Amino acid sequence: MLLGEEKGDTMIKVAVTSVFVDDQEKAKGFYTGVLGFAVKHDVPLGGDARWLTVVSPADPEGVELLLEPNGTPIAQTYQRGVREAGLPVIILAVDDLAKEHERLTGLGVRFTAPPTQTGPVLSAILDDTCGNLVSLQQPLG
C-alpha cells in the first residue's frame, strides 16, 4: 500500500516510541531544556522508574517519545552496542539544520558528526548525554 491509499476503516499509527536512557531526570532536562520538547506524561511507576514521555510543542498530540530507563542488562547491552557502532537511535526532523547546529553547539551539545549532505537530507549526529546518539535531519529541496 502506498502513502495516501486507504485500506478499510482501520488505521494504525505510531503513538509512542522509546529510547533507552541511563538517567531519566538527566534525559528529561536534555530533551526539554536543550532540544525543546515538552513533557507529556511523567508518572511514577515505583522505585526510580517513571512513564516519562516528551512531545514536540508543535504537535502536542503527536508521537510521544518515551524516555525509557535502561535498567536491564539487555537494554544496557543494546544501548552500548548501538552507540559503539556509531548509530543514532532516533532521527529528529528540523527545518534549518545549520541554525539548530549553531544553537545546540552554543549550548554545549557535542556533535559526533557535523551537518553533512546524505542523499536527500542534511544530517548531523549529536550525543544526547544519556547514552545515545541522535540524528538531526533537514530535508533538501
C-alpha positions in Angstrom: 0.0 0.0 0.0 1.3 3.4 -0.9 1.1 6.6 1.2 -2.4 8.1 0.8 -4.1 4.8 0.0 -6.7 3.6 2.4 -7.4 0.0 3.5 -10.8 -0.4 5.0 -11.7 1.6 8.1 -8.6 0.7 10.1 -5.7 3.0 10.6 -2.6 2.2 12.6 -0.2 4.9 13.5 2.8 5.3 15.8 1.6 6.6 19.2 4.7 6.1 21.4 8.2 5.1 20.6 11.0 4.8 23.1 14.7 5.5 23.6 16.7 3.9 26.4 18.3 6.4 28.7 20.8 5.9 31.6 19.1 8.6 33.8 15.5 9.7 33.3 15.9 13.1 35.1 19.0 14.0 33.0 17.2 12.9 29.9 14.2 15.0 30.8 16.5 18.0 31.2 18.2 17.4 27.9 15.2 16.6 25.7 13.1 19.5 27.2 15.7 22.1 28.2 18.1 21.7 25.3 16.2 20.1 22.4 12.9 21.9 23.2 10.5 19.1 23.7 7.6 19.3 26.2 6.8 16.8 28.9 3.5 14.9 28.0 3.5 12.4 30.9 5.6 11.9 34.0 4.0 9.1 36.0 5.8 7.3 38.9 6.0 3.6 38.3 7.6 2.6 41.6 11.2 2.8 42.6 13.1 5.3 40.4 11.2 4.4 37.2 8.7 6.7 35.6 6.5 6.7 32.5 8.2 9.8 31.1 7.2 10.9 27.6 8.0 14.1 25.7 6.4 15.5 22.6 7.1 18.3 20.1 5.4 21.5 21.2 4.4 22.0 17.6 2.4 18.7 17.7 1.4 18.0 21.3 -1.0 15.3 20.3 1.6 13.7 18.0 4.0 10.8 18.6 5.3 10.6 22.2 9.0 9.8 22.9 9.3 7.5 25.9 12.5 8.2 27.9 12.8 4.6 29.0 15.2 3.6 31.8 17.9 1.2 30.6 17.6 -0.8 33.9 18.1 -4.3 32.5 21.3 -5.9 31.2 19.7 -6.4 27.8 18.8 -2.7 27.5 22.3 -1.7 28.6 24.0 -4.0 26.2 21.8 -2.8 23.3 22.3 0.8 24.1 26.1 0.4 24.5 26.4 -1.7 21.3 24.4 0.8 19.1 26.4 3.7 20.4 29.7 2.0 19.9 28.7 1.2 16.3 28.1 5.0 15.9 24.4 4.5 15.1 21.8 7.1 16.0 18.8 5.6 17.9 16.4 8.2 16.7 16.1 10.7 13.8 14.6 14.1 14.6 13.4 16.4 11.9 14.5 20.1 11.8 13.6 22.9 9.5 17.0 24.5 9.5 19.9 22.2 10.4 22.6 24.9 10.2 20.6 27.1 12.7 20.0 24.2 15.1 23.6 23.0 14.9 24.7 26.5 15.8 22.2 26.9 18.6 22.9 23.5 20.1 26.7 23.9 19.8 26.3 27.2 21.7 24.5 25.3 24.5 27.4 22.9 24.7 25.9 19.9 22.8 28.6 17.6 21.4 28.2 16.6 17.8 29.9 13.4 16.7 29.2 14.2 13.0 28.7 17.8 11.6 26.0 18.7 9.2 26.6 16.7 6.1 24.5 16.0 3.0 23.4 12.4 2.9 21.2 11.8 -0.1 18.1 13.9 0.0 18.8 15.3 3.5 21.3 17.2 5.6 22.1 15.3 8.7 24.2 15.7 11.8 24.6 13.4 14.8 24.7 14.6 18.4 25.3 13.0 21.8 22.2 13.2 24.0 24.2 12.9 27.2 22.1 9.9 28.3 23.9 7.1 26.4 22.6 7.7 22.8 23.5 9.2 19.5 20.6 11.2 17.9 20.4 12.3 14.2 19.0 15.7 13.2 17.8 15.8 9.6 16.6 18.5 7.3 15.0 17.5 4.0 16.6 19.1 0.9 14.6 20.6 -1.9 
